[in-house]
Amino acid sequence: MGHGAGAGMAHPFLAGLAAELAAQQIATLRYQFPYMEAARKRPDPPALAHATIRAVVAEAARRTAGLPLFAGGKSFGGRMTSQAQALQPLESVKGLVFLGFPLHPAGRPATERARHLADIAIPMLFLQGTRDQLAQLDLLGLVLAQLGSRARLETIADADHGFHMRAASGTTDREVRQSLARSIAAWIAQILAERPDERRRVAP
């Protein structure tokens, strides 16, 4: 589970979601991209990010001893994972999970960042807040419609890019994370139902 561009693996959102996924019997492996580990502000170039993801996937496969593996992450982490998968399939990965896919910069609606998704053959789950300024939902919907059954979009009403809710909603950040964890667990269960020999505890 890769982190977003501006916050590392210890960010409360990722740490909290990892705990909620554990409650769903799903293990997670969080990691740092090199720039974050070195406390630099500028994200790594794609080639280095992709290499990092491949190394982490290999380590996750080693640690999980053959359990079904899923990959993805928050914003930047998810997009870099999808790019890596599009260029060359990540070994043993059964599906990708995107937590706030950054379709475009804020205020600049576009779909160029999603072109590579057409080259991905495994299932993809997109979890997006309806107030996400980095993914205009009508544009994302058009992109995912072209991917057919490979892609599923689930929205969190009133959530922003960081999956925060307005105070007036009455919904806490933890409740949002619990909802995300349930959605991920249900999606994984559906995928693994098609592969009965892999229906054990999993590690996304």
N, C-alpha and C positions, 0 to 999 in steps of 0.2 A: 504494500500500500504506500505509494509515493506521496510526498507532500506537495503543497502548492508552492508557487514561486516565492512568496514572501514569508513563509513560516515553515519551520522544520518539523521533524517527525514527533517532537514532544508537544506540538501545539495542542491545546485542550480539545479541539474538535477531533483530531486524529486519535489522540489518546482515549478520549471518551468513546469514540466509535469503536475502537478496538475492544474496549471493555464490554460494550453492548453486543458486539459480534461474538465475544467469548461466551456471553450468556446464551447465545444461539448455537453454541458448540462449534463455532468457526474460529480457527486460530488465525492470527495476522502476523505478518513480518513487516514492520515499519523500518525505514532506512533513510539515510541522508544522501542527497546528491552532493558531489564534491564541493561545489561552490558554497553550499550551506554549511558543510562540515568545516570549511575554511573561513567561515564568517564573512564571505563576500556577498555583495548585494546583487551583482549581475548573474543571472542564471547561466548554467553551463551551455555551451553550444549543443545542438541536437546530437551530434555524433558521440560526444562524451556522455550525455544523458542516456542515450540508447545503450551504450556499452555498460553503463552502471546498472541499468535495468536488467540486462542479460546476465550480469554477474549475480545480481540479487535473486533472479529467478532460478539460476543454477544452485545457489545456496539454499533457497527455499525448498527446491526439489530434494536436495541432499538431506535436509533436516526432516522433511515430512515422510520420507521412506515410502514413496510411491502413492501417497494420498493425492486425490485430485487437486489441482492447483489452478487458482484464478489470480489475475493480476489487474492492476489499475491504480487509481489514486485520486487525489484531490486536484482539480484544475490542471496546473502545469504537469504534475506527476501523472495524471491520467492521459493527457494529450501526448506526452513523450512515450508512454507505454503503447499507445495506439500506433504512433509512428514506427516504433521499433517492431511491433507485430506486423505492420503493413510491409515493411522492408524485408523482413525475414521472420517467419513464425517463431514465437518464443517456445522453446522446448517444453513439452508437457502441459502447457497452459490450455485450459478448457474453455475459458471465457474471460471477457474484460469487463470491469466495473468502473464507471466514470462518475465521480462525485463533483458535479458542477463542471461539465465539459466547457472549456473556454472557446466558444465558437468564433468569437470576434472581440476586439478591444471594446471597452465601454464607449457607447455613443457612436460606434462605427459598424453598423450591421453588415455582415458579409458571411460568405460560406467557404472561402478559400481554405481555411484551416481544416475543413472536414473532407477535402477531396480524397485524402489517403484512406479514408474509412472504407471506400469501395473495394480496396485491396485486402480487406480483412475477412476471412472466411468463418471465424468462430463467433459464437454468440456474444452480444454486447448489451450491457445494461446501462442506461443513462438516467441518472438521478439529478433532477434540476429543480431549483426553486423558481417559483413563478415571477419573482422580482429580481432574478439574476440579470444584471446589466451586461454580462459577458456572453449571454446566449438568448437572443430573441427567439421566443418559443415557436413562432410561426415559421421562422427560417429553419430552426433545428428540426421541426416536424417534417418539413419538405425534404431535408437531407436524409432523415431516418426512413422516410417512406420509400426512398429509392433503395434502401438496404433490405427492405422486406422483413422476413421473419428473423433475420440475424440480429436485429436491433429492437430493443424495448425501451420506451420512454416512460418514466414515472415522475410525476411532478409533486413538489411539496408546496401547497398553497401558502402564499404570503412570505415564503423564505427568500432571502437574498443569496448572493453568490457564496457567502460563508455559511449558509443555512441558518442564519439568524432570523428570528421572527420579530415583527413589531410588537411592542409591549401590549398594545391593545388586543392582540390576538389571544392572549391568555395561555399561549403554548410556550413551554420552556425549551431551552436548547437541548436539554437531556431528552425530552419527549421527542424532539425532532430526530435526535440520534437513534433513539429506540425504534422509531418508525423506519429510518433508513436501514437499520440492521435487520429488521423483520423483512423488508422488501428484498434485501440482498439474499437473506437465507431462503426465502420462498423461491426466488429466481434460481438460485443454485440447486435447490431441491428439484425443481422442474427439469433442469438440464440433466442432473444425475439420474433422474427417473428413466431417462432414455439409455442409461448405461448402468444397469443393475449391479455389475461387478465393481462399480466405483462408489456405491452408496455407503460411505463411511464418513467420519469426521473430515472436514476439509480445511484448506488453508488459503484464503485469498490474499 
